[in-house]
Amino acid sequence: KAGVTQTPRYLIKTRGQQVTLSCSPISGHRSVSWYQQTPGQGLQFLFEYFSETQRNKGNFPGRFSGRQFSNSRSEMNVSTLELGDSALYLCASSLRTAFYEQYFGPGTRLTVT
Amino acid sequence: GQQVMQIPQYQHVQEGEDFTTYCNSSTTLSNIQWYKQRPGGHPVFLIQLVKSGEVKKQKRLTFQFGEAKKNSSLHITATQTTDVGTYFCAGREGGATNKLIFGTGTLLAVQP
């Protein structure tokens, strides 16, 4: 079974721009969660989607948004990028909810200059 | 809000030595998961504990969930160089928020 895929793997943007990241979960998985990983803050939960509905949201500003499509693929969008948004963005899929075994993708490394 | 702290932040051991990382939550957890992230890689699920006082073993790895369901530990017996990486616990906060909170992680270095 193919694993979680994320595109693009690397991205360089400038302040003020917006970015969209994509995540394709493992086939049959309906839950997709997004995390931001930085050396200083560690792994922080952004949001979880299940069957196209946002189930949980972390403590991030409204510039961070996401959505899930009917095929469970998910996108995450960050508008008005700031230098502090530079991070590894990880997507994880789970069969049911994020409280079960999660399978992480390789991540998208975003650099904001 | 809920905080999940791990100690130590970093541990360097000689190959063959044992290693333990501790995970402590400020609130009671519904369950706890453990993940391993190799350098340059992504987190990989190791195990989930649900019951108070639960102990699970995977070869050289032993996982415990505290009686009060506020702490957990991961013990590795006779470390190997393949054990190198950062170990994260992740706890589910009960109640309305229902979020999965990751611990701060423990980076394990193993010297051959």
Contacts between the chains, C-beta under 8 A, distances in Angstrom:
chain1	res1	chain2	res2	distance
A	33	B	100	7.5
A	35	B	102	7.5
A	42	B	102	6.3
A	42	B	103	7.8
A	42	B	104	5.3
A	42	B	105	6.0
A	43	B	43	7.3
A	43	B	88	6.5
A	43	B	90	8.0
A	43	B	102	3.9
A	43	B	105	7.5
A	44	B	102	7.4
A	45	B	99	5.9
A	45	B	100	6.2
A	45	B	101	6.9
A	45	B	102	7.3
A	55	B	98	7.8
A	56	B	97	7.5
A	56	B	98	6.1
A	56	B	99	5.4
A	58	B	99	6.9
A	59	B	1	7.6
A	90	B	42	6.1
A	90	B	43	7.3
A	92	B	43	7.8
A	98	B	100	5.0
A	99	B	30	7.4
A	99	B	31	6.6
A	99	B	92	5.0
A	99	B	98	7.8
A	99	B	100	6.3
A	100	B	48	7.4
A	101	B	33	7.6
A	101	B	45	4.8
A	101	B	48	6.6
A	102	B	33	7.5
A	102	B	35	8.0
A	102	B	43	7.9
A	102	B	45	6.0
A	103	B	45	6.9
A	104	B	35	7.9
A	104	B	42	4.2
A	104	B	43	4.9
A	104	B	44	7.1
A	105	B	42	6.5
A	106	B	41	7.8
A	106	B	42	5.5
A	107	B	42	5.6
